[in-house]
Amino acid sequence: MFKGVKLMEQMTTFLLRLPRKLKKRLEERAAQQNQSVNGLLQTMIESELAKQQGTPVISLENRQFIGQVVHGAQVDSENGLVQVKGIFYRYLIESNQEFDAQKDYIVLEANGNILTLRPLGH
């Protein structure tokens, strides 16, 4: 089993109700930081919990890869892998879009060995 599959089995989801204005602010901040709202919230929660415990939690992937541009040639769509800075990761494309080798992508989120990519407009 791939590490990414195992990681996804460890993930959970829950419903979060927010005022519309707060959701809009989160979306704007995530867009400014080239992240997904999910990635932004996860980073904020991890940071706050780590701050309370006195231990910083910032993964290598979050420090090095968020905001990186990935060219279509770096993606092995057959095997579901993307190469970033010489390391292969599993990937998801935002909103489950199809991979397009002619596009460039930006890394929005790093969750274990799975990167979430957003296509850049051409």
Beta strands, then each sheet from edge to edge (+ up, - down):
strand 1: 69-71
strand 2: 75-76
strand 3: 81-84
strand 4: 87-93
strand 5: 104-111
strand 6: 114-119
sheet 1: 1+ 5- 6+ 4+ 3- 2+
end
